[in-house]
């Protein structure tokens, strides 16, 4: 199961709710048909984008009186039911824990992924606890192989001295 967002409020009187998405966009989200909240399955019967939120309507939730139990709850989807990602695109959860190699030498493991406006940044933690920030750009990240638990990067020695 992957976290795809969090219900933050109600919307109107007919059981619609506002979802703060944790996925890249509405085009991806609108392909999701089934979600899980509190380990219970719901069908998404309607959804639309509104500013930086999505308005969703779930099966069996027909009025504002049905919504209080959903507020501030995380929404999950089965990974197997999610749309196929474009090439060279990954779920953050799949990147966490991957070993990062700089020119073949182990640097550490991805501890966190920061999603910044310009690009994502991998927070790589070494065995001794030192953190290195690695911009997720093609000039630096040379390859990602989820099956091999590996990210290959090319960083200069100066980069390590600056961080």
C-alpha angles and dihedrals in degrees: 000000000000127000108241102174149314130262106236105174149343124272119208127326102289099078099271117145138197115244123197100213125224093190129087099260152330094271088063094041097049089063090063110096104172129044136176127224121176087355091298122120123236133178117227103232096179138003138173140171122256117178106301094340136073122229109218135186118201129201112264094018102105107153142025087259089067095054110069094086090058100053113113092006123136116240118220135192130192108258090223090059096052122103117266111267121237117259114286092017121116141183109252090231088061092053096051109099097017115139114246119214124193109203089335097312119113110247099174142276131297105260099173141356117225114206106212129172096252098041143321118279124210115220102213118195120200125213090261091056098254114143125218122189113220118190110226096230128130093244089064107023105066099175145353122202113179093184091054093043089235144129118185118206136174113220127162122235089248088062091060092047092052094050 
